[in-house]
Amino acid sequence: MSNNDQSNASKTVHDVVYDLMRKLGMTKVFGNPGSTELNFLTNFPEDFEYVLALQEASAVAMADGYAQATGNAAFINLHSAAGVGNGLGNVFTAYRNHTPLVITAGQQARSILELDPYLAAMDAAEFPKPYVKWSIEPASAEEVPRAIAKAYEIAMQHPRGPTFVSIPSDDWDKPAVMPAYSKVIGGSIPSPDAMDQLVQSIKDSQNFALVVGSDIDRQGAFNLAVDLAERMQAPVYEAPNSSRASFPEDHPLFAGFLPALPDKLSDKLADYDVVLVIGAPVFTIHIEGDMPLYDSDTKLYQITADPMYAASASNTTTLIGTIAESITALLEKLPKSDLNPVTEPMRPAAPEVEAVTPISINYALKVLSEERTKDSIITEEAPSHRPAIQRYLPITQPNGFYTMASGGLGYSLPASVGVALATDKRVICVIGDGSSMYSIQAIWTAVRHNLPITIVLLNNFGYGAMRDFSKILGSQAVPGLDIKGIDYVQLAQSMGADGVRIDNHEKLAEAYQTAMTKEGCYLIDVVIDPDSGAIY
């Protein structure tokens, strides 16, 4: 027996898994511990960091923000079936976000599983489906390290997403060896024939437009998208409900955001003969209705690494490939446009706003844009104010914006913690009062890690998005839309963060200035005129 064999023979599942996590760059563990996780967490290595969330949904969202900001899969440890159940809303969001996560959960000991013991997870590997790419409860303790290695590789393959491993609590002290796992490197591009067809259509086009989606920024192609737009002098639209910003919103070629309403989206693109959608579905809509675009003469093309995006598209020619590699290949084939460079912004300037009290949402965001530190990162969960955010708070840098692709609330406040753990930049969480209450406990974790997070809580005393949808859908006398009587500043202070309530426009700029320089986590409760702003 070689020295290496002897060394491996003396290792436990616990030893090997932590060694594996070091090799894979997953030395932060996000979680909320329970009894079935204690054997994993015992003798926690000094070179690891445990990020404690006070609820499992927050743990998942923190890991999501961290994984997106670092570009590497993040490791989560949840508590049996109950903890996985608590986290599933944000597992769904991670799946829609294409976020690479390795989610583990404790399981009761194998020795008593057949007795249906307290805290046992029935069909544990089935529970998080279909919103994980791969799921397993290993058949034996010695297979646990290989299962985690496989979970990592599957999570990191495009389209990226969460994976799940259920681990019985008595596996950790069993003998194991480091698995001889494989690694996938590099990306892919569409076939030459497919690229030639797309290039010819673009060359023949008389009025060509680009639509950019979240996967452009996720896959590191933000600047390549700018190169492509400038090569063609093409107007650029952001895809509906995009969860990342994939083009500088102050660029002259930026034409604006596509709505998730089928008729209005069709109107926006009706004049183009060729539309190329990159890194997004074709198209994500929010309510039913006719989509005249699909029956028009407009040729729709799509470049994506997600086969489900391809399968869900209508009347579209899809090219499968990873985003950066595909745009690079396209740039190599496309000649430079002979059109004069666009210098005047295609998108009309934002209207001027009045400085009055009560504070309008437009004014609150305009002043925030003026006072924010320029390299700060925005996380957002204020769906009723998204058009105003898009108008008055432009994103101009890669990796500068994060929100949820799922539409599920409870993501962005804990995601801010994950993003802040991955960068030295200030993170500004722009969140509605209703949204904040899904994950307000994330403030506690932000304080414990002394993270530079500014929470701008836009307080319109209720679920503004639902108020707007009630009007759009013609719903009458809908209950449960008002939220009053909550002191958000006191809530933040109870968890160790400072804060202030602002209900007068004259004090707003100074409050933002304080928040941008304050050490650690700081909350501003901005009282917004509830009649200002709309979801579409």
C-alpha positions in Angstrom: 0.0 0.0 0.0 1.4 3.4 -1.0 1.7 6.3 1.5 -1.2 8.0 -0.4 -3.4 4.9 0.0 -2.6 4.8 3.7 -3.5 8.4 4.0 -6.8 8.0 2.2 -7.7 4.9 4.2 -7.5 6.9 7.4 -9.9 9.6 6.2 -13.6 9.9 7.0 -16.4 11.2 4.8 -16.1 14.4 7.0 -12.4 14.8 6.1 -12.8 14.0 2.4 -15.8 16.3 1.9 -14.0 19.3 3.5 -10.9 18.6 1.4 -13.1 18.4 -1.7 -14.8 21.7 -0.9 -11.4 23.3 -0.6 -10.5 22.1 -4.1 -13.7 23.3 -5.5 -13.4 26.8 -3.9 -16.5 26.3 -1.7 -15.1 27.4 1.7 -18.2 29.4 2.8 -21.1 27.3 4.1 -24.5 29.0 4.1 -27.0 27.5 6.4 -29.2 27.3 9.5 -28.2 24.2 11.5 -30.3 21.4 12.9 -29.7 18.2 14.7 -29.2 16.2 11.5 -26.4 18.5 10.4 -24.3 18.5 13.6 -22.0 15.7 12.5 -21.1 17.6 9.4 -20.5 20.8 11.3 -18.5 19.3 14.2 -14.9 20.4 14.3 -15.6 23.0 11.7 -12.4 23.9 9.9 -10.7 27.2 10.7 -10.2 28.0 7.1 -13.9 27.8 6.4 -16.6 30.4 7.2 -20.1 29.6 8.3 -22.6 32.2 7.2 -25.6 31.8 9.6 -29.0 32.8 8.3 -31.9 32.9 10.6 -34.2 31.1 8.2 -33.4 28.7 5.4 -35.0 30.7 2.6 -32.5 33.5 3.5 -29.6 31.0 3.5 -30.4 29.9 0.0 -30.7 33.5 -1.3 -27.5 34.5 0.4 -25.7 31.6 -1.3 -27.4 32.6 -4.6 -26.1 36.2 -4.4 -22.6 35.0 -3.5 -22.5 32.4 -6.3 -23.6 34.9 -8.9 -21.1 37.5 -7.7 -18.2 35.1 -7.6 -19.1 33.0 -10.6 -18.5 29.8 -8.6 -21.0 27.4 -7.1 -21.9 28.1 -3.4 -22.5 25.5 -0.8 -25.6 25.4 1.4 -26.4 23.1 4.3 -30.1 22.8 5.2 -32.0 20.9 7.9 -33.7 17.8 6.7 -37.1 18.1 5.0 -38.4 21.0 7.0 -35.4 23.2 6.2 -35.5 22.3 2.5 -39.2 23.1 2.5 -38.5 26.5 4.1 -35.8 27.2 1.4 -37.7 26.0 -1.6 -39.1 29.4 -2.7 -35.5 30.6 -3.2 -34.4 27.3 -4.7 -37.0 28.0 -7.3 -35.6 31.5 -7.8 -32.0 30.0 -8.1 -33.2 27.6 -10.7 -34.7 30.5 -12.7 -31.6 32.6 -12.0 -29.3 30.0 -13.5 -27.4 30.1 -10.2 -24.9 27.3 -9.5 -25.6 26.0 -6.0 -24.7 22.7 -4.2 -27.5 22.3 -1.7 -27.0 19.6 1.0 -29.5 18.6 3.7 -29.1 16.4 6.7 -31.1 13.2 6.8 -31.8 10.9 9.8 -29.3 8.1 10.4 -29.4 5.2 8.0 -29.5 2.8 10.9 -33.1 3.9 11.9 -34.5 5.2 8.6 -36.7 2.2 8.1 -38.4 3.0 11.4 -39.7 6.4 10.0 -38.0 8.3 12.8 -38.6 11.9 13.9 -37.0 14.4 11.3 -36.6 11.8 8.6 -37.1 13.0 5.1 -39.3 10.7 3.0 -38.0 10.4 -0.6 -35.5 13.2 0.2 -34.1 13.3 -3.3 -37.5 13.9 -4.8 -38.5 16.7 -2.5 -36.8 19.7 -4.3 -37.7 18.5 -7.8 -38.2 19.8 -10.4 -36.3 23.0 -9.4 -32.9 21.3 -9.1 -30.8 20.1 -12.0 -29.9 16.8 -10.2 -30.7 15.3 -6.9 -29.5 12.3 -4.9 -29.4 10.6 -1.6 -26.2 8.4 -1.9 -26.7 4.7 -1.5 -23.8 4.4 1.0 -21.6 6.7 3.1 -18.6 6.2 0.9 -20.5 7.6 -2.1 -21.1 11.0 -0.4 -17.9 12.7 -1.6 -18.5 11.6 -5.2 -22.1 12.8 -5.1 -21.0 16.2 -3.9 -18.3 16.4 -6.7 -20.9 15.4 -9.2 -23.4 17.9 -7.8 -20.8 20.7 -8.2 -20.0 19.8 -11.8 -23.6 19.6 -12.8 -24.4 22.9 -11.1 -21.6 24.6 -13.0 -22.5 23.3 -16.4 -24.6 25.6 -18.6 -27.4 26.2 -18.0 -26.2 26.5 -14.5 -28.5 25.9 -11.5 -28.9 24.3 -8.1 -28.3 20.6 -7.3 -29.2 18.7 -4.2 -27.6 16.0 -2.0 -29.3 14.4 1.0 -26.8 13.0 3.6 -27.7 10.7 6.5 -26.3 12.0 9.7 -24.3 8.8 10.5 -22.4 8.9 7.2 -19.8 11.5 8.3 -17.6 9.3 10.4 -17.5 6.5 7.9 -14.3 5.8 5.9 -14.0 7.4 2.4 -11.5 8.4 -0.3 -11.2 11.5 -2.5 -13.2 10.8 -5.7 -11.4 10.9 -9.0 -13.9 13.5 -10.3 -13.9 15.1 -13.8 -14.0 18.8 -14.7 -15.8 20.5 -17.6 -13.9 23.4 -19.1 -14.6 25.8 -21.9 -17.8 26.8 -23.7 -19.6 26.0 -27.0 -20.7 27.8 -30.1 -23.5 27.0 -32.6 -22.7 25.0 -35.7 -21.0 26.8 -38.6 -24.2 26.4 -40.7 -26.4 27.9 -38.0 -24.0 30.8 -37.6 -23.9 31.4 -41.3 -27.7 31.5 -41.5 -27.9 34.0 -38.7 -25.1 36.2 -40.2 -26.8 36.2 -43.6 -30.2 37.3 -42.0 -28.5 40.1 -40.2 -26.7 41.2 -43.3 -30.0 41.2 -45.3 -31.9 43.0 -42.6 -33.1 46.6 -43.2 -34.0 47.2 -39.6 -32.2 45.0 -37.0 -32.6 45.0 -33.2 -30.9 43.2 -30.3 -32.6 42.0 -27.2 -30.3 41.2 -24.3 -31.0 39.0 -21.3 -29.7 38.1 -17.9 -27.3 35.3 -19.1 -25.2 37.9 -20.9 -24.1 39.4 -17.7 -24.1 36.0 -15.8 -21.7 34.5 -18.4 -19.4 37.5 -18.5 -20.4 38.9 -21.9 -21.6 42.4 -20.9 -18.8 44.2 -22.9 -19.1 41.8 -25.8 -22.8 42.7 -26.1 -21.7 46.4 -26.4 -19.2 45.4 -29.1 -21.9 43.6 -31.0 -24.4 46.5 -30.8 -21.8 49.0 -31.9 -20.6 46.7 -34.7 -24.1 46.7 -36.1 -25.2 50.1 -34.8 -28.3 48.3 -33.6 -30.9 49.4 -31.0 -30.7 47.3 -27.8 -33.7 46.3 -25.6 -33.5 44.6 -22.3 -35.6 41.4 -22.2 -38.8 41.4 -20.0 -38.2 40.8 -16.3 -34.5 40.4 -16.7 -32.8 39.6 -13.4 -29.4 41.1 -14.4 -28.5 44.2 -16.4 -26.7 43.1 -19.6 -26.1 46.4 -21.4 -25.1 49.9 -20.1 -28.4 51.8 -19.8 -26.8 55.1 -20.5 -25.4 54.0 -23.9 -26.8 55.8 -26.9 -27.9 52.5 -28.5 -29.9 51.4 -25.4 -33.5 51.7 -26.5 -35.2 50.6 -23.2 -36.9 47.7 -21.5 -39.5 45.4 -23.1 -42.7 45.0 -21.1 -43.9 41.5 -20.1 -47.3 42.3 -21.7 -47.7 40.5 -25.0 -49.4 43.3 -27.0 -47.2 46.1 -25.8 -44.0 43.9 -26.3 -45.2 43.2 -29.9 -45.7 47.0 -30.5 -42.1 47.7 -29.3 -40.6 45.3 -31.9 -43.1 45.5 -34.7 -41.0 47.7 -37.0 -37.9 45.4 -37.0 -37.5 42.7 -39.6 -34.9 40.7 -37.7 -34.6 40.5 -33.9 -31.8 38.6 -32.2 -32.5 37.7 -28.5 -29.3 36.7 -26.6 -29.3 35.1 -23.2 -33.1 35.3 -22.5 -36.3 33.5 -23.3 -38.4 34.5 -26.3 -40.3 36.0 -24.4 -41.2 36.0 -20.7 -44.7 37.4 -20.4 -46.7 38.0 -17.3 -50.4 38.0 -18.3 -52.3 36.3 -21.1 -53.0 38.0 -24.4 -52.3 38.0 -28.1 -48.7 38.3 -29.3 -48.9 39.7 -32.9 -45.1 39.6 -33.2 -45.2 35.8 -33.5 -47.5 36.0 -36.5 -45.7 38.8 -38.2 -42.9 38.8 -40.8 -40.3 39.7 -38.2 -37.6 37.0 -38.1 -36.8 36.0 -34.5 -33.5 34.5 -33.6 -32.2 33.3 -30.2 -28.8 32.4 -28.8 -29.0 30.5 -25.6 -27.3 27.8 -23.5 -30.6 26.7 -22.1 -32.5 24.0 -24.1 -35.7 25.0 -22.2 -35.5 28.5 -23.5 -35.3 27.0 -27.0 -38.2 24.6 -26.4 -40.4 27.3 -25.0 -39.9 29.8 -27.8 -42.5 30.4 -30.5 -41.8 31.0 -34.2 -38.1 31.4 -33.4 -34.8 30.0 -34.8 -32.6 29.1 -31.9 -28.8 28.7 -31.9 -27.5 26.7 -28.9 -24.2 27.9 -27.4 -22.7 29.6 -24.4 -23.1 33.3 -24.6 -19.6 34.8 -24.5 -18.2 32.2 -27.0 -21.2 32.6 -29.3 -21.0 36.4 -29.4 -17.3 36.2 -30.0 -17.9 33.9 -33.0 -20.6 36.1 -34.3 -18.4 39.2 -34.1 -15.7 37.3 -36.2 -18.2 36.8 -39.0 -20.2 40.1 -39.0 -18.8 43.0 -41.1 -19.0 46.5 -39.5 -22.1 48.4 -40.3 -21.8 51.2 -42.7 -24.4 53.2 -40.7 -23.2 56.4 -39.0 -22.6 55.9 -35.3 -25.5 56.7 -33.1 -24.6 59.6 -30.8 -28.0 60.8 -29.6 -29.7 58.5 -27.1 -32.3 56.2 -28.6 -34.1 56.1 -25.3 -35.9 59.4 -24.4 -34.6 61.2 -21.3 -36.3 60.6 -18.1 -39.0 63.3 -17.3 -38.1 65.9 -14.7 -39.6 65.2 -11.3 -41.0 67.5 -8.6 -39.3 67.8 -5.2 -42.5 67.6 -3.1 -43.9 65.8 -0.1 -45.3 63.2 -0.1 -42.3 61.8 -1.9 -43.0 60.4 -5.3 -41.2 57.2 -6.3 -39.6 58.9 -9.2 -38.0 61.6 -6.9 -36.9 59.0 -4.4 -35.0 57.1 -7.1 -33.7 60.1 -8.9 -32.0 61.4 -5.7 -30.7 57.9 -4.9 -29.1 57.8 -8.4 -27.4 61.1 -7.7 -26.2 60.3 -4.2 -25.1 56.6 -4.6 -21.5 55.8 -4.9 -20.8 55.2 -8.6 -19.4 51.7 -8.2 -22.1 50.5 -5.9 -24.1 47.4 -6.7 -27.9 47.4 -6.8 -30.1 44.5 -5.7 -33.8 45.1 -6.2 -37.1 43.7 -5.0 -39.7 46.4 -5.6 -41.9 45.1 -8.4 -44.4 47.8 -8.2 -41.7 50.4 -8.8 -39.6 48.5 -11.4 -40.4 50.9 -14.3 -39.4 53.9 -12.2 -36.2 52.0 -11.1 -35.4 51.3 -14.8 -36.0 55.0 -15.6 -34.2 56.8 -12.8 -31.6 54.3 -11.5 -29.6 53.3 -14.6 -27.2 50.4 -14.4 -24.0 51.0 -16.4 -21.5 48.4 -15.3 -21.3 44.6 -15.5 -22.2 42.7 -12.4 -24.0 45.9 -11.2 -27.5 44.6 -10.7 -29.2 41.5 -9.2 -32.9 40.6 -8.7 -35.0 37.4 -9.0 -35.9 35.8 -12.3 -38.7 33.9 -10.6 -40.9 36.7 -9.5 -40.9 35.2 -6.0 -40.4 37.6 -3.1 -37.9 37.1 -0.3 -34.8 37.0 -2.4 -33.1 40.3 -2.7 -32.4 41.4 0.9 -30.5 38.1 1.7 -29.0 38.1 -1.7 -27.5 41.5 -0.9 -25.6 39.7 2.0 -24.2 37.1 -0.4 -23.2 39.8 -3.0 -21.5 41.9 -0.2 -19.6 38.8 1.0 -18.1 38.5 -2.5 -17.1 42.1 -3.1 -15.7 45.1 -1.4 -18.2 47.4 -3.0 -21.2 48.9 -1.3 -24.4 47.0 -2.0 -27.7 49.0 -2.2 -30.8 46.9 -1.7 -33.8 48.7 -3.2 -36.8 46.9 -1.7 -40.5 47.4 -1.1 -42.0 47.3 2.4 -44.0 44.2 1.5 -41.1 42.4 0.0 -38.8 43.2 3.0 -41.0 41.2 5.4 -40.3 37.9 3.6 -36.6 38.0 4.7 -36.1 40.9 7.1 -34.0 38.6 9.3 -31.2 38.8 6.8 -30.2 42.1 8.4 -29.0 40.2 11.4 -26.5 38.3 9.2 -25.4 41.5 7.5 -24.6 43.1 10.9 -22.7 40.1 12.1 -20.4 40.2 9.1 -20.2 44.1 9.2 -21.2 44.3 5.5 -21.6 47.6 3.7 -25.2 47.3 2.7 -27.6 50.2 2.4 -31.3 49.1 2.5 -33.5 51.6 0.7 -37.0 50.5 1.8 -39.6 52.1 -0.4 -42.6 52.2 1.9 -46.0 52.6 0.2 -47.8 50.8 3.1 -48.8 47.7 1.2 -48.4 45.4 -1.8 -48.2 48.0 -4.5 -47.7 45.4 -7.3 -51.0 43.7 -6.4 -52.8 47.0 -6.3 -51.6 47.6 -9.8 -52.5 44.2 -11.1 -56.0 44.6 -9.6 -56.4 47.6 -11.9 -54.9 45.8 -14.9 -57.0 42.7 -14.5 -60.2 44.6 -13.4 -60.3 42.9 -10.0 -62.6 44.6 -7.5 -62.5 44.8 -3.6 -59.3 42.6 -3.2 -58.4 42.1 0.5 -55.0 41.9 2.1 -53.2 44.6 0.1 -52.5 47.0 2.9 -49.6 46.8 5.4 -49.5 49.4 8.2 -48.1 49.8 11.7 -44.6 48.3 11.1 -41.6 50.2 12.4 -38.9 49.1 10.0 -36.2 51.2 11.6 -36.9 49.6 15.0 -36.8 46.2 13.4 -33.3 47.0 11.9 -32.1 48.4 15.2 -33.2 45.3 17.1 -30.8 43.3 14.9 -28.0 45.8 15.3 -28.3 48.0 12.3 -28.9 51.7 12.4 -31.6 53.4 10.4 -33.8 56.4 9.8 -37.3 57.1 8.5 -37.7 59.8 5.9 -41.1 61.2 5.1 -40.0 64.7 3.8 -38.3 65.2 0.5 -36.0 68.0 2.0 -34.2 65.4 4.2 -33.8 62.7 1.5 -30.5 63.6 -0.1 -28.8 64.0 3.3 -30.1 60.6 4.4 -28.8 59.0 1.3 -25.4 60.7 1.8 -25.2 59.3 5.3 -26.2 55.8 4.2 -23.4 55.7 1.5 -20.7 56.5 4.0 -22.0 54.6 7.1 -20.0 51.6 8.1 -21.9 48.4 8.0 -25.6 47.9 7.4 -28.0 50.9 7.4 -31.7 51.1 6.6 -33.6 54.1 5.2 -37.4 53.8 5.4 -38.5 56.2 2.6 -42.2 56.9 2.9 -43.5 57.0 -0.7 -46.7 58.5 -2.1 -48.8 55.3 -2.6 -50.3 56.8 -5.7 -47.0 57.2 -7.5 -45.5 54.4 -9.6 -46.9 51.4 -11.5 -45.8 47.9 -12.3 -46.2 48.5 -16.1 
